[in-house]
Amino acid sequence: MLRIVVIGAGIVGSLTARELTKYDVEVILIEKEMDVGWGVTKANSAIIHAGYDDPPGSVRARFCAMGNKMYTELSEELDFELERIGSLVVAFSDEEIRVLKKLLKQGEENGVPNLKILDRDETLDKEPGLSPLVKASLWAPTAGITEPWMVAIAAVENALDNGLKLHLDEKVVDIVVEKSRVKKVVTERGEYKADVIVNCAGLFADEIAKMAGAEYTPIYPRKGEYILLDKSVGNLVRRIIFPTPTDISKGILVLPTVDGGILLGPTAMDLSRDRKRDLATTREGLKEVVEKTKKMVPGIDLSYAIKTFAGLRPESPQRDFFIKASERIWGFINVMAMRSPGLTAAPAIAKYVVEKIIQEDLKIELKRKENFNPIRKGIIRFADLPLDEWNEWIKKDPLAGKIVCYCNKVTEREIVEAIKRGARTLDGIKFRTRAMFGKCQGGFCMTRILKILARELGLDESEILLKSRKSWLIDGRVRE
């Protein structure tokens, strides 16, 4: 049977692996982190972009609007949250209004539906919390928000049900090529024969391509710093609020999160290629976030801030996606430079890789499975259920009534279910259940979750990790 190895379990790699499991092939997904979606996918703005910002004719424009449309069906199949709340690009000057008109034209060329420029009164009617100095905005109703890591987790869970072989915590160290054809992927833990390799390694995709001797575009990290406000801040904004974009980025945003918080950011700081692990926040970056978001939404109150963090986007000199089969090494496919709007474009890119590159360009005939199951059900969030329904669950399962995370009302049953689905670390629980994602950021529930992990996995508490091999929390006992 044909064997295809996907390197990188971010949003693009996970969806590509799932797409491949629709066919009679052996699919292997290799990820260097201890869980799915922990690279670029974990720390971004979580926006499903409408598609007006990408220059017509670019690879980004080709896939963004298409991917946006695919998310509705994808969310129904994989049972993750998707809220099409729409976005506003706000303008504060006549020059910025001219940019809005350019974006409107671009969006129409890219096939984005129902775009409209709103005047000041129409803009403030949609978002009363905006600065009264706003002059106009571009309204894009198809824009939305989701949880990127949850999309990746859901895709992998569904792919596992359809035959995927998942290898976590395995860093790729070599690609074996013979007679200009891929033959093998070598990791720290083993070797895997490969007929085709799909390189979705995010910030490190250029390094993977170099191992194979394939063409690539250089990847450098662009750091974005964020501030997260607690959900008790209320409806500060109800839609995604963009400033008028610049040549560098879409700008620093204000937007709701799917669990009710408010996200501010990101900045855009280009780093050297040797800083692909630099996730430190800075005084200057966070100050810039505050100043620029308050210009748009003056009512931002930083006393509600519960977390600051940074994410890295894989940028390239051409500022566009790099998606193609190598002309030098047969069977090696690059899916790299997945900068914004990579999250939005991911479903369309996955389909393109499988149907166009593998089947048409490489001329590999793939046979569809007759028994592919596209449906994955998420973990039940008991706090979202009507009380009478929740009570019925508690009668059947007492763990459904034991609250572990009080900020987000996460029960022990949800945590146990996350462990059954593959969570092996505290962050694995966090990203599957939202425990430790609330106001206390794990201050009250982390030790309880650690004990549940140890119990369910049959480990000592000192063996439970936060997110990586060296991220232990307990070094020993205070007293015996």
Secondary structure by P-SEA (a helix, b strand, c coil): cbbbbbccccaaaaaaaaaaacccbbbbbbbccccccccccccccccccccccccccccccccaaaaaaaaaaaaaaabbbbbccccccccccaaaaaaaaaaaaaaaaacccbbbbbcaaaaaaaccccccccccbbbbcccccccaaaaaaaaaaaaaaabbbbbccccccbbbbccccccccccccbbbbbcbbbcccccaaaaaaaaacccccbbbbbbbbbbbbccccccccccbbbcccccccccccccccccbbbbcbbbbbbbcccccccccccaaaaaaaaaaaaaaccccccccccccbbbbbbccccccccccccccccccccccccccccccaaaaaaaaaacccccccccbbbbbbcccccccccccccccccaaaaaaaaaacccccccccccccccaaaaaaaaaaccccaaaaaaacccccccccccccaaaaaaaaaaaaccccccccccccccccccccccc
